Amino acid sequence: MNPQDRILVALDVSTVDDALRLARSLAGRVGGLKVGLELVNAAGFDIFDRLRDAGAERIFYDAKFHDIPNTVAGAVRAAARRGVWMVNVHATGGFKMMQAAREAADSVEKPPLLIAVTVLTSIDDAALNEELRVPGPVAEHVEHLALLAKDTRCDGVVASPHEVSLIRGACGDGFVTVIPGVRPKGVGADDQARVATPGEAVRAGAHYLVIGRAITRADDPARAAEEIAAEIAAAAS
């Protein structure tokens, strides 16, 4: 995989103009654009078509669906019909929910990659144990959810950079890892608890790196993306 293709830029912006400006400047320089709840709720579902018109070839719809199986199946089917390249659900929705999502994704001619979110990168051991009442370390819970997702034929998972090698060992090298919480050196962690640099994530075996503010808030987003791609290339060599 080309280094730039590993970069998925998080379009965590609230206006169509900002999203389209970024899409145009990053066309051909990154592997895809992540569209999350903020942008969809601000711009509506036409944003997918408008981003394609602006040069986006692959769109990751960061929907994080989490509901009863029938509801999630319907939502995934609708997203798949919009031609998104990747869509995600929460693994904590359980086996039947993820299985229903897989069947829904496969119902279209060109199914999107179906990715399950394990544990949000804002959650640390204390929050997992004390707030969510899930015993044990985060890594152990991530591994359990990754194996559950694989059993339902999800294509991969979203996890922090710290769990990549664990997931690869448990689920195999072909099981896709989508990694948020990636911060180049000198960029703050913000609301993320489990982070790493692009080079660290790639050396751990990550397939795709979700990078937002380091690119979208840069004075020159295209140059920032190229610099990160160079770091990825060096780490992968």
mmCIF file of the C-alpha atoms, coordinates in Angstrom:
data_MODEL
# 
_entry.id   MODEL 
# 
loop_
_atom_site.group_PDB 
_atom_site.id 
_atom_site.type_symbol 
_atom_site.label_atom_id 
_atom_site.label_alt_id 
_atom_site.label_comp_id 
_atom_site.label_asym_id 
_atom_site.label_entity_id 
_atom_site.label_seq_id 
_atom_site.pdbx_PDB_ins_code 
_atom_site.Cartn_x 
_atom_site.Cartn_y 
_atom_site.Cartn_z 
_atom_site.occupancy 
_atom_site.B_iso_or_equiv 
_atom_site.pdbx_formal_charge 
_atom_site.auth_seq_id 
_atom_site.auth_comp_id 
_atom_site.auth_asym_id 
_atom_site.auth_atom_id 
_atom_site.pdbx_PDB_model_num 
ATOM 1   C CA . MET A 1 1   ? 0.000   0.000   0.000  1.00 0.00 ? 1   MET A CA 1 
ATOM 2   C CA . ASN A 1 2   ? 1.324   3.456   -0.875 1.00 0.00 ? 2   ASN A CA 1 
ATOM 3   C CA . PRO A 1 3   ? 2.112   5.554   2.226  1.00 0.00 ? 3   PRO A CA 1 
ATOM 4   C CA . GLN A 1 4   ? -0.426  8.236   1.300  1.00 0.00 ? 4   GLN A CA 1 
ATOM 5   C CA . ASP A 1 5   ? -3.152  5.610   0.909  1.00 0.00 ? 5   ASP A CA 1 
ATOM 6   C CA . ARG A 1 6   ? -2.874  4.788   4.605  1.00 0.00 ? 6   ARG A CA 1 
ATOM 7   C CA . ILE A 1 7   ? -4.023  8.294   5.561  1.00 0.00 ? 7   ILE A CA 1 
ATOM 8   C CA . LEU A 1 8   ? -7.729  8.845   6.224  1.00 0.00 ? 8   LEU A CA 1 
ATOM 9   C CA . VAL A 1 9   ? -8.385  12.504  6.938  1.00 0.00 ? 9   VAL A CA 1 
ATOM 10  C CA . ALA A 1 10  ? -11.068 13.232  9.525  1.00 0.00 ? 10  ALA A CA 1 
ATOM 11  C CA . LEU A 1 11  ? -13.280 16.000  8.170  1.00 0.00 ? 11  LEU A CA 1 
ATOM 12  C CA . ASP A 1 12  ? -14.407 17.051  11.642 1.00 0.00 ? 12  ASP A CA 1 
ATOM 13  C CA . VAL A 1 13  ? -15.685 20.389  10.389 1.00 0.00 ? 13  VAL A CA 1 
ATOM 14  C CA . SER A 1 14  ? -19.133 21.909  10.646 1.00 0.00 ? 14  SER A CA 1 
ATOM 15  C CA . THR A 1 15  ? -19.600 23.564  7.257  1.00 0.00 ? 15  THR A CA 1 
ATOM 16  C CA . VAL A 1 16  ? -19.867 22.305  3.702  1.00 0.00 ? 16  VAL A CA 1 
ATOM 17  C CA . ASP A 1 17  ? -17.463 24.975  2.468  1.00 0.00 ? 17  ASP A CA 1 
ATOM 18  C CA . ASP A 1 18  ? -14.711 23.834  4.843  1.00 0.00 ? 18  ASP A CA 1 
ATOM 19  C CA . ALA A 1 19  ? -15.242 20.194  3.905  1.00 0.00 ? 19  ALA A CA 1 
ATOM 20  C CA . LEU A 1 20  ? -15.161 20.844  0.158  1.00 0.00 ? 20  LEU A CA 1 
ATOM 21  C CA . ARG A 1 21  ? -12.109 23.098  0.422  1.00 0.00 ? 21  ARG A CA 1 
ATOM 22  C CA . LEU A 1 22  ? -10.226 20.338  2.224  1.00 0.00 ? 22  LEU A CA 1 
ATOM 23  C CA . ALA A 1 23  ? -11.424 17.690  -0.226 1.00 0.00 ? 23  ALA A CA 1 
ATOM 24  C CA . ARG A 1 24  ? -10.139 19.687  -3.175 1.00 0.00 ? 24  ARG A CA 1 
ATOM 25  C CA . SER A 1 25  ? -6.763  20.417  -1.589 1.00 0.00 ? 25  SER A CA 1 
ATOM 26  C CA . LEU A 1 26  ? -6.233  16.789  -0.529 1.00 0.00 ? 26  LEU A CA 1 
ATOM 27  C CA . ALA A 1 27  ? -7.450  15.056  -3.695 1.00 0.00 ? 27  ALA A CA 1 
ATOM 28  C CA . GLY A 1 28  ? -4.854  12.504  -4.772 1.00 0.00 ? 28  GLY A CA 1 
ATOM 29  C CA . ARG A 1 29  ? -2.734  13.092  -1.658 1.00 0.00 ? 29  ARG A CA 1 
ATOM 30  C CA . VAL A 1 30  ? -4.517  10.878  0.892  1.00 0.00 ? 30  VAL A CA 1 
ATOM 31  C CA . GLY A 1 31  ? -6.235  7.509   0.934  1.00 0.00 ? 31  GLY A CA 1 
ATOM 32  C CA . GLY A 1 32  ? -9.687  8.720   1.894  1.00 0.00 ? 32  GLY A CA 1 
ATOM 33  C CA . LEU A 1 33  ? -11.835 11.153  3.841  1.00 0.00 ? 33  LEU A CA 1 
ATOM 34  C CA . LYS A 1 34  ? -13.640 10.327  7.073  1.00 0.00 ? 34  LYS A CA 1 
ATOM 35  C CA . VAL A 1 35  ? -17.084 11.879  7.368  1.00 0.00 ? 35  VAL A CA 1 
ATOM 36  C CA . GLY A 1 36  ? -18.442 11.817  10.901 1.00 0.00 ? 36  GLY A CA 1 
ATOM 37  C CA . LEU A 1 37  ? -21.549 12.836  12.759 1.00 0.00 ? 37  LEU A CA 1 
ATOM 38  C CA . GLU A 1 38  ? -20.690 16.529  13.012 1.00 0.00 ? 38  GLU A CA 1 
ATOM 39  C CA . LEU A 1 39  ? -20.426 17.057  9.264  1.00 0.00 ? 39  LEU A CA 1 
ATOM 40  C CA . VAL A 1 40  ? -23.380 14.824  8.317  1.00 0.00 ? 40  VAL A CA 1 
ATOM 41  C CA . ASN A 1 41  ? -25.652 16.569  10.804 1.00 0.00 ? 41  ASN A CA 1 
ATOM 42  C CA . ALA A 1 42  ? -24.482 19.995  9.661  1.00 0.00 ? 42  ALA A CA 1 
ATOM 43  C CA . ALA A 1 43  ? -24.496 19.368  5.914  1.00 0.00 ? 43  ALA A CA 1 
ATOM 44  C CA . GLY A 1 44  ? -26.935 16.505  5.323  1.00 0.00 ? 44  GLY A CA 1 
ATOM 45  C CA . PHE A 1 45  ? -26.377 13.283  3.421  1.00 0.00 ? 45  PHE A CA 1 
ATOM 46  C CA . ASP A 1 46  ? -25.780 15.064  0.123  1.00 0.00 ? 46  ASP A CA 1 
ATOM 47  C CA . ILE A 1 47  ? -22.305 15.759  1.494  1.00 0.00 ? 47  ILE A CA 1 
ATOM 48  C CA . PHE A 1 48  ? -21.142 12.364  0.193  1.00 0.00 ? 48  PHE A CA 1 
ATOM 49  C CA . ASP A 1 49  ? -21.945 13.253  -3.422 1.00 0.00 ? 49  ASP A CA 1 
ATOM 50  C CA . ARG A 1 50  ? -20.541 16.746  -3.050 1.00 0.00 ? 50  ARG A CA 1 
ATOM 51  C CA . LEU A 1 51  ? -17.266 15.404  -1.671 1.00 0.00 ? 51  LEU A CA 1 
ATOM 52  C CA . ARG A 1 52  ? -16.975 13.020  -4.618 1.00 0.00 ? 52  ARG A CA 1 
ATOM 53  C CA . ASP A 1 53  ? -17.529 15.919  -6.998 1.00 0.00 ? 53  ASP A CA 1 
ATOM 54  C CA . ALA A 1 54  ? -14.707 17.728  -5.168 1.00 0.00 ? 54  ALA A CA 1 
ATOM 55  C CA . GLY A 1 55  ? -12.310 14.858  -5.818 1.00 0.00 ? 55  GLY A CA 1 
ATOM 56  C CA . ALA A 1 56  ? -12.840 12.423  -2.946 1.00 0.00 ? 56  ALA A CA 1 
ATOM 57  C CA . GLU A 1 57  ? -12.462 8.881   -4.267 1.00 0.00 ? 57  GLU A CA 1 
ATOM 58  C CA . ARG A 1 58  ? -12.982 6.959   -1.009 1.00 0.00 ? 58  ARG A CA 1 
ATOM 59  C CA . ILE A 1 59  ? -15.276 8.008   1.829  1.00 0.00 ? 59  ILE A CA 1 
ATOM 60  C CA . PHE A 1 60  ? -15.276 6.445   5.271  1.00 0.00 ? 60  PHE A CA 1 
ATOM 61  C CA . TYR A 1 61  ? -18.646 7.088   6.903  1.00 0.00 ? 61  TYR A CA 1 
ATOM 62  C CA . ASP A 1 62  ? -17.817 7.183   10.609 1.00 0.00 ? 62  ASP A CA 1 
ATOM 63  C CA . ALA A 1 63  ? -21.398 6.492   11.665 1.00 0.00 ? 63  ALA A CA 1 
ATOM 64  C CA . LYS A 1 64  ? -20.667 4.284   14.700 1.00 0.00 ? 64  LYS A CA 1 
ATOM 65  C CA . PHE A 1 65  ? -24.090 2.643   14.452 1.00 0.00 ? 65  PHE A CA 1 
ATOM 66  C CA . HIS A 1 66  ? -25.188 1.045   17.731 1.00 0.00 ? 66  HIS A CA 1 
ATOM 67  C CA . ASP A 1 67  ? -28.784 -0.142  18.049 1.00 0.00 ? 67  ASP A CA 1 
ATOM 68  C CA . ILE A 1 68  ? -30.875 -3.294  17.782 1.00 0.00 ? 68  ILE A CA 1 
ATOM 69  C CA . PRO A 1 69  ? -29.858 -5.565  14.875 1.00 0.00 ? 69  PRO A CA 1 
ATOM 70  C CA . ASN A 1 70  ? -32.768 -4.681  12.587 1.00 0.00 ? 70  ASN A CA 1 
ATOM 71  C CA . THR A 1 71  ? -32.241 -0.936  12.970 1.00 0.00 ? 71  THR A CA 1 
ATOM 72  C CA . VAL A 1 72  ? -28.499 -1.167  12.381 1.00 0.00 ? 72  VAL A CA 1 
ATOM 73  C CA . ALA A 1 73  ? -29.034 -3.414  9.354  1.00 0.00 ? 73  ALA A CA 1 
ATOM 74  C CA . GLY A 1 74  ? -31.317 -0.835  7.790  1.00 0.00 ? 74  GLY A CA 1 
ATOM 75  C CA . ALA A 1 75  ? -28.886 1.991   8.503  1.00 0.00 ? 75  ALA A CA 1 
ATOM 76  C CA . VAL A 1 76  ? -25.902 0.087   7.084  1.00 0.00 ? 76  VAL A CA 1 
ATOM 77  C CA . ARG A 1 77  ? -27.879 -0.893  3.986  1.00 0.00 ? 77  ARG A CA 1 
ATOM 78  C CA . ALA A 1 78  ? -28.813 2.754   3.388  1.00 0.00 ? 78  ALA A CA 1 
ATOM 79  C CA . ALA A 1 79  ? -25.214 3.879   3.836  1.00 0.00 ? 79  ALA A CA 1 
ATOM 80  C CA . ALA A 1 80  ? -23.950 1.160   1.513  1.00 0.00 ? 80  ALA A CA 1 
ATOM 81  C CA . ARG A 1 81  ? -26.378 2.263   -1.181 1.00 0.00 ? 81  ARG A CA 1 
ATOM 82  C CA . ARG A 1 82  ? -24.815 5.717   -1.024 1.00 0.00 ? 82  ARG A CA 1 
ATOM 83  C CA . GLY A 1 83  ? -21.575 4.186   -2.223 1.00 0.00 ? 83  GLY A CA 1 
ATOM 84  C CA . VAL A 1 84  ? -19.430 4.767   0.838  1.00 0.00 ? 84  VAL A CA 1 
ATOM 85  C CA . TRP A 1 85  ? -16.135 2.871   0.838  1.00 0.00 ? 85  TRP A CA 1 
ATOM 86  C CA . MET A 1 86  ? -16.121 2.101   4.563  1.00 0.00 ? 86  MET A CA 1 
ATOM 87  C CA . VAL A 1 87  ? -18.691 2.285   7.374  1.00 0.00 ? 87  VAL A CA 1 
ATOM 88  C CA . ASN A 1 88  ? -18.489 1.359   11.027 1.00 0.00 ? 88  ASN A CA 1 
ATOM 89  C CA . VAL A 1 89  ? -20.637 0.026   13.848 1.00 0.00 ? 89  VAL A CA 1 
ATOM 90  C CA . HIS A 1 90  ? -19.968 -0.376  17.565 1.00 0.00 ? 90  HIS A CA 1 
ATOM 91  C CA . ALA A 1 91  ? -18.725 -3.848  18.460 1.00 0.00 ? 91  ALA A CA 1 
ATOM 92  C CA . THR A 1 92  ? -20.436 -3.502  21.833 1.00 0.00 ? 92  THR A CA 1 
ATOM 93  C CA . GLY A 1 93  ? -23.741 -3.859  19.985 1.00 0.00 ? 93  GLY A CA 1 
ATOM 94  C CA . GLY A 1 94  ? -22.994 -7.578  20.081 1.00 0.00 ? 94  GLY A CA 1 
ATOM 95  C CA . PHE A 1 95  ? -22.709 -10.540 17.742 1.00 0.00 ? 95  PHE A CA 1 
ATOM 96  C CA . LYS A 1 96  ? -26.244 -10.441 16.289 1.00 0.00 ? 96  LYS A CA 1 
ATOM 97  C CA . MET A 1 97  ? -26.038 -6.725  15.581 1.00 0.00 ? 97  MET A CA 1 
ATOM 98  C CA . MET A 1 98  ? -22.709 -7.013  13.761 1.00 0.00 ? 98  MET A CA 1 
ATOM 99  C CA . GLN A 1 99  ? -23.911 -10.080 11.890 1.00 0.00 ? 99  GLN A CA 1 
ATOM 100 C CA . ALA A 1 100 ? -26.993 -8.156  10.723 1.00 0.00 ? 100 ALA A CA 1 
ATOM 101 C CA . ALA A 1 101 ? -24.769 -5.267  9.658  1.00 0.00 ? 101 ALA A CA 1 
ATOM 102 C CA . ARG A 1 102 ? -22.576 -7.648  7.631  1.00 0.00 ? 102 ARG A CA 1 
ATOM 103 C CA . GLU A 1 103 ? -25.576 -9.124  5.838  1.00 0.00 ? 103 GLU A CA 1 
ATOM 104 C CA . ALA A 1 104 ? -26.905 -5.645  5.085  1.00 0.00 ? 104 ALA A CA 1 
ATOM 105 C CA . ALA A 1 105 ? -23.566 -4.466  3.712  1.00 0.00 ? 105 ALA A CA 1 
ATOM 106 C CA . ASP A 1 106 ? -23.357 -7.545  1.498  1.00 0.00 ? 106 ASP A CA 1 
ATOM 107 C CA . SER A 1 107 ? -26.801 -6.851  0.037  1.00 0.00 ? 107 SER A CA 1 
ATOM 108 C CA . VAL A 1 108 ? -25.454 -4.168  -2.322 1.00 0.00 ? 108 VAL A CA 1 
ATOM 109 C CA . GLU A 1 109 ? -23.475 -4.775  -5.491 1.00 0.00 ? 109 GLU A CA 1 
ATOM 110 C CA . LYS A 1 110 ? -20.265 -3.265  -4.110 1.00 0.00 ? 110 LYS A CA 1 
ATOM 111 C CA . PRO A 1 111 ? -20.235 -3.791  -0.328 1.00 0.00 ? 111 PRO A CA 1 
ATOM 112 C CA . PRO A 1 112 ? -18.327 -1.286  1.782  1.00 0.00 ? 112 PRO A CA 1 
ATOM 113 C CA . LEU A 1 113 ? -15.688 -2.358  4.235  1.00 0.00 ? 113 LEU A CA 1 
ATOM 114 C CA . LEU A 1 114 ? -17.499 -3.022  7.516  1.00 0.00 ? 114 LEU A CA 1 
ATOM 115 C CA . ILE A 1 115 ? -15.442 -1.994  10.527 1.00 0.00 ? 115 ILE A CA 1 
ATOM 116 C CA . ALA A 1 116 ? -16.309 -2.460  14.204 1.00 0.00 ? 116 ALA A CA 1 
ATOM 117 C CA . VAL A 1 117 ? -15.355 0.123   16.824 1.00 0.00 ? 117 VAL A CA 1 
ATOM 118 C CA . THR A 1 118 ? -13.770 -1.566  19.845 1.00 0.00 ? 118 THR A CA 1 
ATOM 119 C CA . VAL A 1 119 ? -12.989 0.910   22.656 1.00 0.00 ? 119 VAL A CA 1 
ATOM 120 C CA . LEU A 1 120 ? -12.945 4.643   21.980 1.00 0.00 ? 120 LEU A CA 1 
ATOM 121 C CA . THR A 1 121 ? -9.495  6.205   22.181 1.00 0.00 ? 121 THR A CA 1 
ATOM 122 C CA . SER A 1 122 ? -10.793 8.641   24.804 1.00 0.00 ? 122 SER A CA 1 
ATOM 123 C CA . ILE A 1 123 ? -11.302 5.729   27.231 1.00 0.00 ? 123 ILE A CA 1 
ATOM 124 C CA . ASP A 1 124 ? -8.476  4.640   29.536 1.00 0.00 ? 124 ASP A CA 1 
ATOM 125 C CA . ASP A 1 125 ? -8.337  1.784   32.054 1.00 0.00 ? 125 ASP A CA 1 
ATOM 126 C CA . ALA A 1 126 ? -9.853  3.889   34.832 1.00 0.00 ? 126 ALA A CA 1 
ATOM 127 C CA . ALA A 1 127 ? -12.835 4.971   32.724 1.00 0.00 ? 127 ALA A CA 1 
ATOM 128 C CA . LEU A 1 128 ? -13.396 1.426   31.464 1.00 0.00 ? 128 LEU A CA 1 
ATOM 129 C CA . ASN A 1 129 ? -13.316 -0.072  34.947 1.00 0.00 ? 129 ASN A CA 1 
ATOM 130 C CA . GLU A 1 130 ? -14.903 2.628   37.082 1.00 0.00 ? 130 GLU A CA 1 
ATOM 131 C CA . GLU A 1 131 ? -17.374 4.362   34.753 1.00 0.00 ? 131 GLU A CA 1 
ATOM 132 C CA . LEU A 1 132 ? -18.356 1.547   32.394 1.00 0.00 ? 132 LEU A CA 1 
ATOM 133 C CA . ARG A 1 133 ? -17.877 -1.226  34.989 1.00 0.00 ? 133 ARG A CA 1 
ATOM 134 C CA . VAL A 1 134 ? -15.943 -3.423  32.549 1.00 0.00 ? 134 VAL A CA 1 
ATOM 135 C CA . PRO A 1 135 ? -13.187 -5.225  34.485 1.00 0.00 ? 135 PRO A CA 1 
ATOM 136 C CA . GLY A 1 136 ? -9.628  -5.670  33.271 1.00 0.00 ? 136 GLY A CA 1 
ATOM 137 C CA . PRO A 1 137 ? -7.350  -3.555  31.095 1.00 0.00 ? 137 PRO A CA 1 
ATOM 138 C CA . VAL A 1 138 ? -8.501  -1.814  27.925 1.00 0.00 ? 138 VAL A CA 1 
ATOM 139 C CA . ALA A 1 139 ? -6.246  -3.970  25.756 1.00 0.00 ? 139 ALA A CA 1 
ATOM 140 C CA . GLU A 1 140 ? -7.894  -7.170  26.969 1.00 0.00 ? 140 GLU A CA 1 
ATOM 141 C CA . HIS A 1 141 ? -11.363 -5.834  26.175 1.00 0.00 ? 141 HIS A CA 1 
ATOM 142 C CA . VAL A 1 142 ? -10.237 -4.593  22.749 1.00 0.00 ? 142 VAL A CA 1 
ATOM 143 C CA . GLU A 1 143 ? -8.895  -8.044  21.894 1.00 0.00 ? 143 GLU A CA 1 
ATOM 144 C CA . HIS A 1 144 ? -12.164 -9.679  22.942 1.00 0.00 ? 144 HIS A CA 1 
ATOM 145 C CA . LEU A 1 145 ? -14.239 -7.284  20.820 1.00 0.00 ? 145 LEU A CA 1 
ATOM 146 C CA . ALA A 1 146 ? -11.904 -7.674  17.827 1.00 0.00 ? 146 ALA A CA 1 
ATOM 147 C CA . LEU A 1 147 ? -12.287 -11.458 17.929 1.00 0.00 ? 147 LEU A CA 1 
ATOM 148 C CA . LEU A 1 148 ? -16.060 -11.073 18.224 1.00 0.00 ? 148 LEU A CA 1 
ATOM 149 C CA . ALA A 1 149 ? -16.075 -8.759  15.194 1.00 0.00 ? 149 ALA A CA 1 
ATOM 150 C CA . LYS A 1 150 ? -14.000 -11.213 13.194 1.00 0.00 ? 150 LYS A CA 1 
ATOM 151 C CA . ASP A 1 151 ? -16.465 -13.996 14.033 1.00 0.00 ? 151 ASP A CA 1 
ATOM 152 C CA . THR A 1 152 ? -19.249 -11.920 12.450 1.00 0.00 ? 152 THR A CA 1 
ATOM 153 C CA . ARG A 1 153 ? -17.145 -11.409 9.271  1.00 0.00 ? 153 ARG A CA 1 
ATOM 154 C CA . CYS A 1 154 ? -16.477 -7.738  9.859  1.00 0.00 ? 154 CYS A CA 1 
ATOM 155 C CA . ASP A 1 155 ? -13.518 -6.642  7.740  1.00 0.00 ? 155 ASP A CA 1 
ATOM 156 C CA . GLY A 1 156 ? -11.673 -5.113  10.669 1.00 0.00 ? 156 GLY A CA 1 
ATOM 157 C CA . VAL A 1 157 ? -11.850 -2.860  13.692 1.00 0.00 ? 157 VAL A CA 1 
ATOM 158 C CA . VAL A 1 158 ? -11.203 0.627   14.945 1.00 0.00 ? 158 VAL A CA 1 
ATOM 159 C CA . ALA A 1 159 ? -8.778  0.596   17.867 1.00 0.00 ? 159 ALA A CA 1 
ATOM 160 C CA . SER A 1 160 ? -6.055  2.746   19.371 1.00 0.00 ? 160 SER A CA 1 
ATOM 161 C CA . PRO A 1 161 ? -2.434  2.496   18.191 1.00 0.00 ? 161 PRO A CA 1 
ATOM 162 C CA . HIS A 1 162 ? -1.590  0.690   21.437 1.00 0.00 ? 162 HIS A CA 1 
ATOM 163 C CA . GLU A 1 163 ? -3.643  -2.392  20.533 1.00 0.00 ? 163 GLU A CA 1 
ATOM 164 C CA . VAL A 1 164 ? -2.629  -2.899  16.893 1.00 0.00 ? 164 VAL A CA 1 
ATOM 165 C CA . SER A 1 165 ? -0.039  -5.604  17.443 1.00 0.00 ? 165 SER A CA 1 
ATOM 166 C CA . LEU A 1 166 ? -2.353  -7.416  19.858 1.00 0.00 ? 166 LEU A CA 1 
ATOM 167 C CA . ILE A 1 167 ? -5.174  -7.414  17.272 1.00 0.00 ? 167 ILE A CA 1 
ATOM 168 C CA . ARG A 1 168 ? -2.883  -8.645  14.501 1.00 0.00 ? 168 ARG A CA 1 
ATOM 169 C CA . GLY A 1 169 ? -1.696  -11.467 16.703 1.00 0.00 ? 169 GLY A CA 1 
ATOM 170 C CA . ALA A 1 170 ? -5.247  -12.498 17.587 1.00 0.00 ? 170 ALA A CA 1 
ATOM 171 C CA . CYS A 1 171 ? -7.019  -11.893 14.266 1.00 0.00 ? 171 CYS A CA 1 
ATOM 172 C CA . GLY A 1 172 ? -4.325  -12.167 11.606 1.00 0.00 ? 172 GLY A CA 1 
ATOM 173 C CA . ASP A 1 173 ? -2.478  -9.703  9.394  1.00 0.00 ? 173 ASP A CA 1 
ATOM 174 C CA . GLY A 1 174 ? -5.337  -9.421  6.902  1.00 0.00 ? 174 GLY A CA 1 
ATOM 175 C CA . PHE A 1 175 ? -7.828  -8.172  9.495  1.00 0.00 ? 175 PHE A CA 1 
ATOM 176 C CA . VAL A 1 176 ? -8.030  -4.423  8.834  1.00 0.00 ? 176 VAL A CA 1 
ATOM 177 C CA . THR A 1 177 ? -7.000  -2.021  11.590 1.00 0.00 ? 177 THR A CA 1 
ATOM 178 C CA . VAL A 1 178 ? -8.247  1.574   11.413 1.00 0.00 ? 178 VAL A CA 1 
ATOM 179 C CA . ILE A 1 179 ? -6.387  3.686   13.923 1.00 0.00 ? 179 ILE A CA 1 
ATOM 180 C CA . PRO A 1 180 ? -7.514  7.047   15.315 1.00 0.00 ? 180 PRO A CA 1 
ATOM 181 C CA . GLY A 1 181 ? -5.541  8.795   18.017 1.00 0.00 ? 181 GLY A CA 1 
ATOM 182 C CA . VAL A 1 182 ? -2.623  9.350   15.629 1.00 0.00 ? 182 VAL A CA 1 
ATOM 183 C CA . ARG A 1 183 ? -0.682  12.529  16.323 1.00 0.00 ? 183 ARG A CA 1 
ATOM 184 C CA . PRO A 1 184 ? 2.557   13.657  14.669 1.00 0.00 ? 184 PRO A CA 1 
ATOM 185 C CA . LYS A 1 185 ? 5.247   14.768  17.113 1.00 0.00 ? 185 LYS A CA 1 
ATOM 186 C CA . GLY A 1 186 ? 4.516   18.188  18.558 1.00 0.00 ? 186 GLY A CA 1 
ATOM 187 C CA . VAL A 1 187 ? 0.732   17.895  18.148 1.00 0.00 ? 187 VAL A CA 1 
ATOM 188 C CA . GLY A 1 188 ? -1.316  17.729  21.365 1.00 0.00 ? 188 GLY A CA 1 
ATOM 189 C CA . ALA A 1 189 ? -3.435  14.713  22.309 1.00 0.00 ? 189 ALA A CA 1 
ATOM 190 C CA . ASP A 1 190 ? -6.570  16.885  22.804 1.00 0.00 ? 190 ASP A CA 1 
ATOM 191 C CA . ASP A 1 191 ? -9.416  14.587  23.994 1.00 0.00 ? 191 ASP A CA 1 
ATOM 192 C CA . GLN A 1 192 ? -7.632  11.339  23.130 1.00 0.00 ? 192 GLN A CA 1 
ATOM 193 C CA . ALA A 1 193 ? -6.162  9.175   25.891 1.00 0.00 ? 193 ALA A CA 1 
ATOM 194 C CA . ARG A 1 194 ? -4.339  6.486   23.869 1.00 0.00 ? 194 ARG A CA 1 
ATOM 195 C CA . VAL A 1 195 ? -2.293  8.054   21.083 1.00 0.00 ? 195 VAL A CA 1 
ATOM 196 C CA . ALA A 1 196 ? 0.838   7.463   18.974 1.00 0.00 ? 196 ALA A CA 1 
ATOM 197 C CA . THR A 1 197 ? 2.751   9.070   16.131 1.00 0.00 ? 197 THR A CA 1 
ATOM 198 C CA . PRO A 1 198 ? 2.161   7.933   12.525 1.00 0.00 ? 198 PRO A CA 1 
ATOM 199 C CA . GLY A 1 199 ? 5.495   6.133   12.502 1.00 0.00 ? 199 GLY A CA 1 
ATOM 200 C CA . GLU A 1 200 ? 4.742   4.273   15.730 1.00 0.00 ? 200 GLU A CA 1 
ATOM 201 C CA . ALA A 1 201 ? 1.322   3.184   14.465 1.00 0.00 ? 201 ALA A CA 1 
ATOM 202 C CA . VAL A 1 202 ? 2.727   1.888   11.176 1.00 0.00 ? 202 VAL A CA 1 
ATOM 203 C CA . ARG A 1 203 ? 5.558   0.030   12.875 1.00 0.00 ? 203 ARG A CA 1 
ATOM 204 C CA . ALA A 1 204 ? 2.938   -1.657  15.077 1.00 0.00 ? 204 ALA A CA 1 
ATOM 205 C CA . GLY A 1 205 ? 1.210   -2.889  11.908 1.00 0.00 ? 205 GLY A CA 1 
ATOM 206 C CA . ALA A 1 206 ? -1.670  -0.438  11.387 1.00 0.00 ? 206 ALA A CA 1 
ATOM 207 C CA . HIS A 1 207 ? -3.360  -0.444  7.983  1.00 0.00 ? 207 HIS A CA 1 
ATOM 208 C CA . TYR A 1 208 ? -5.111  2.961   8.033  1.00 0.00 ? 208 TYR A CA 1 
ATOM 209 C CA . LEU A 1 209 ? -4.394  6.011   10.172 1.00 0.00 ? 209 LEU A CA 1 
ATOM 210 C CA . VAL A 1 210 ? -7.184  8.493   10.916 1.00 0.00 ? 210 VAL A CA 1 
ATOM 211 C CA . ILE A 1 211 ? -5.640  11.944  11.164 1.00 0.00 ? 211 ILE A CA 1 
ATOM 212 C CA . GLY A 1 212 ? -7.638  15.109  11.659 1.00 0.00 ? 212 GLY A CA 1 
ATOM 213 C CA . ARG A 1 213 ? -6.431  18.342  13.166 1.00 0.00 ? 213 ARG A CA 1 
ATOM 214 C CA . ALA A 1 214 ? -2.776  17.854  12.244 1.00 0.00 ? 214 ALA A CA 1 
ATOM 215 C CA . ILE A 1 215 ? -3.886  18.112  8.607  1.00 0.00 ? 215 ILE A CA 1 
ATOM 216 C CA . THR A 1 216 ? -7.184  19.990  8.606  1.00 0.00 ? 216 THR A CA 1 
ATOM 217 C CA . ARG A 1 217 ? -5.922  22.830  10.832 1.00 0.00 ? 217 ARG A CA 1 
ATOM 218 C CA . ALA A 1 218 ? -2.539  23.121  9.155  1.00 0.00 ? 218 ALA A CA 1 
ATOM 219 C CA . ASP A 1 219 ? -1.717  26.280  7.206  1.00 0.00 ? 219 ASP A CA 1 
ATOM 220 C CA . ASP A 1 220 ? -1.135  24.034  4.181  1.00 0.00 ? 220 ASP A CA 1 
ATOM 221 C CA . PRO A 1 221 ? -3.171  20.792  4.581  1.00 0.00 ? 221 PRO A CA 1 
ATOM 222 C CA . ALA A 1 222 ? -1.724  19.233  1.418  1.00 0.00 ? 222 ALA A CA 1 
ATOM 223 C CA . ARG A 1 223 ? 1.841   19.764  2.588  1.00 0.00 ? 223 ARG A CA 1 
ATOM 224 C CA . ALA A 1 224 ? 0.988   18.452  6.066  1.00 0.00 ? 224 ALA A CA 1 
ATOM 225 C CA . ALA A 1 225 ? -0.426  15.284  4.484  1.00 0.00 ? 225 ALA A CA 1 
ATOM 226 C CA . GLU A 1 226 ? 2.699   14.852  2.354  1.00 0.00 ? 226 GLU A CA 1 
ATOM 227 C CA . GLU A 1 227 ? 4.941   15.175  5.415  1.00 0.00 ? 227 GLU A CA 1 
ATOM 228 C CA . ILE A 1 228 ? 2.932   12.531  7.270  1.00 0.00 ? 228 ILE A CA 1 
ATOM 229 C CA . ALA A 1 229 ? 3.091   10.245  4.229  1.00 0.00 ? 229 ALA A CA 1 
ATOM 230 C CA . ALA A 1 230 ? 6.870   10.650  4.256  1.00 0.00 ? 230 ALA A CA 1 
ATOM 231 C CA . GLU A 1 231 ? 6.967   9.653   7.935  1.00 0.00 ? 231 GLU A CA 1 
ATOM 232 C CA . ILE A 1 232 ? 4.836   6.596   7.145  1.00 0.00 ? 232 ILE A CA 1 
ATOM 233 C CA . ALA A 1 233 ? 7.129   5.636   4.271  1.00 0.00 ? 233 ALA A CA 1 
ATOM 234 C CA . ALA A 1 234 ? 10.195  5.876   6.511  1.00 0.00 ? 234 ALA A CA 1 
ATOM 235 C CA . ALA A 1 235 ? 8.544   3.757   9.209  1.00 0.00 ? 235 ALA A CA 1 
ATOM 236 C CA . ALA A 1 236 ? 7.443   1.106   6.710  1.00 0.00 ? 236 ALA A CA 1 
ATOM 237 C CA . SER A 1 237 ? 10.849  0.768   5.047  1.00 0.00 ? 237 SER A CA 1 
# 
